[in-house]
Amino acid sequence: MKFYTYFNDDNSIAFNVFVELQTTDPKEMNIAEVFNLANISNSEFGRSILSNDIPDGLKKMLSSISWGIRTYICYQDIFDSGLGSYEEDIDDVELFVRQICDFNRNYCYFESLTYLKEAIICLLNGNLLATMVLLRPFLELAIAEIYWNLKSYKKSSSQFYRWLLGDIRFKQGFTNMLDYFYSNCDALSLLDKSGLQNNKKDLKRIYRKLCSYNHTPILNESITSHAGNTGVKDHRFLSNLICLINEMLFHVNLIYLIKYPMTLFPQDIYRRFGYYNGPVGLFFDEFNY
Amino acid sequence: MLKKSFEDYSIKKDLINFLNSYSILTDDEMEESWKEAVSNVFKKEDYYKITDHAVRVTLCKTHFRAFRISSSYIRDIDLERFNHDFQL
C-alpha cells in the first residue's frame, strides 16, 4: 500500500462495525479474528501466539480472552437509547441539544473498544509495554460508561456532557466511579454481598497494577527490569499480562452484566416489533450469547 | 446462578410484560416489516430478495451498531440548523 492511499482524502471519518451472528453454538475465534485483524500482517511473534504451537495453558487463556472480548462487544446491543433526564433550564444551548438528541451517549464504551483493539494489535506485534499502557484507559472508559449512565438516570446527564466537552471539574477518578456504581446500581441488592466486594476489590487491584505503567514506574515496575530491552524475552511477563487481560475482561463483563441483567434473558424481539420498529436496546435477541 | 438471582428482578418483569403486551407478528407481517426496513432504512433493491431471517437480523444489527457508534462521536453541532429545524 502506498503511503498516501492510507488516508481518507475527503476528510471523512470512517467507522468499522463488527457483527457476528450465530445460528448454531458459537464457534471459537482467535483474538485477531474478533477484531477483524486477520489481514493485518502481525509480527512473527503474533503469528506464533495465534498458532496451535503454544502451551495449552496459554491457548486456553487466549481463548478465554477472545470470548471476553466478544461478550463485551455484544453489550452495545442492550444499551438503552437515552442518557436519563436532562435539565430544561440549562443555559448552554449546545449542551441542551446534545442532551435532548442523546448525542455521544455511548462515547465511553466505544472509546474503550478502540483502546482494547489497539491493545490487542500491540500484543500481536509483541509490544507488551504498549499493550499494558493501553489497558488502563480501556478499563477507565469501560467503567466510565456505566458510571455516567447510572449518574445520568439518578441525576441528569449535564455533568456527563460538561465533562465530555472539556470541563475538567467533572472528570471522575476510577475509584469514585466504581464506588458510585456499587452504591447506586439497583440490581446489586439481589446479589451476594461478599462476591460483589471481591469484584470491586479485584477491579481496584487490577487498576492499581495498570497505573504503574502509566506513571513514572519505579525499578520493580519497570518492564525493562523484568524483560530486558530487546523485545519479548520473558515468558513470565507475557503470561502475567495475558492473565491480567483475562481477569480484567471477566470483571468488566461481570459489572456490565450486573448493570444490564436483561442480557441473561434474551428475547425474540423481531417477532414482536418487526425488523426496525423495536425499542432501542433494553433486550438481547436470541442470537446474542 | 446469576440468572436465578435476577429471575424476580422487578425491572426484568416489567420489561418482559412490556414485550408480552405486543402480539407475535405473523409471517406476512414479518415480510411487510422487512420491506419497510429495506425501503426506509437500507434503500438497496437487492435487499428485498433476502429471505433468511438471520441475515436480515445481521443487517439490522449492523445498521443499528453503525448508528450508535457514529452518533456517539458527533463533535460539531450546527446550532443554526437545529434552531431552524425545531423553530427555536
Chai-1 contact restraints between the chains, C-beta under 6 A:
chainA,res_idxA,chainB,res_idxB,connection_type,confidence,min_distance_angstrom,max_distance_angstrom,comment,restraint_id
A,F15,B,I69,contact,1.0,0.0,6.0,A-B,restraint_1
A,F15,B,S70,contact,1.0,0.0,6.0,A-B,restraint_2
A,V17,B,T62,contact,1.0,0.0,6.0,A-B,restraint_3
A,V17,B,R65,contact,1.0,0.0,6.0,A-B,restraint_4
A,V17,B,A66,contact,1.0,0.0,6.0,A-B,restraint_5
A,V19,B,T58,contact,1.0,0.0,6.0,A-B,restraint_6
A,V19,B,K61,contact,1.0,0.0,6.0,A-B,restraint_7
A,V19,B,T62,contact,1.0,0.0,6.0,A-B,restraint_8
A,L21,B,A54,contact,1.0,0.0,6.0,A-B,restraint_9
A,L21,B,T58,contact,1.0,0.0,6.0,A-B,restraint_10
A,T23,B,A54,contact,1.0,0.0,6.0,A-B,restraint_11
A,V93,B,L79,contact,1.0,0.0,6.0,A-B,restraint_12
A,E94,B,I77,contact,1.0,0.0,6.0,A-B,restraint_13
A,V97,B,I77,contact,1.0,0.0,6.0,A-B,restraint_14
A,V97,B,F82,contact,1.0,0.0,6.0,A-B,restraint_15
A,F103,B,S71,contact,1.0,0.0,6.0,A-B,restraint_16
A,F103,B,I74,contact,1.0,0.0,6.0,A-B,restraint_17
A,N104,B,S72,contact,1.0,0.0,6.0,A-B,restraint_18
A,N106,B,R68,contact,1.0,0.0,6.0,A-B,restraint_19
A,N106,B,S72,contact,1.0,0.0,6.0,A-B,restraint_20
A,Y107,B,S72,contact,1.0,0.0,6.0,A-B,restraint_21
A,F110,B,I69,contact,1.0,0.0,6.0,A-B,restraint_22
A,F110,B,S72,contact,1.0,0.0,6.0,A-B,restraint_23
A,L190,B,S5,contact,1.0,0.0,6.0,A-B,restraint_24
A,L190,B,Y9,contact,1.0,0.0,6.0,A-B,restraint_25
A,L191,B,S5,contact,1.0,0.0,6.0,A-B,restraint_26
A,P261,B,F6,contact,1.0,0.0,6.0,A-B,restraint_27
A,P261,B,Y9,contact,1.0,0.0,6.0,A-B,restraint_28
A,L264,B,K3,contact,1.0,0.0,6.0,A-B,restraint_29
A,L264,B,F6,contact,1.0,0.0,6.0,A-B,restraint_30
A,Q267,B,L19,contact,1.0,0.0,6.0,A-B,restraint_31
A,R271,B,I24,contact,1.0,0.0,6.0,A-B,restraint_32
A,R271,B,L25,contact,1.0,0.0,6.0,A-B,restraint_33
A,R272,B,L19,contact,1.0,0.0,6.0,A-B,restraint_34
A,R272,B,Y22,contact,1.0,0.0,6.0,A-B,restraint_35
A,G274,B,S33,contact,1.0,0.0,6.0,A-B,restraint_36
A,Y275,B,S33,contact,1.0,0.0,6.0,A-B,restraint_37
A,Y275,B,W34,contact,1.0,0.0,6.0,A-B,restraint_38
A,Y275,B,A37,contact,1.0,0.0,6.0,A-B,restraint_39
A,Y275,B,C60,contact,1.0,0.0,6.0,A-B,restraint_40
A,Y276,B,A37,contact,1.0,0.0,6.0,A-B,restraint_41
A,Y276,B,V41,contact,1.0,0.0,6.0,A-B,restraint_42
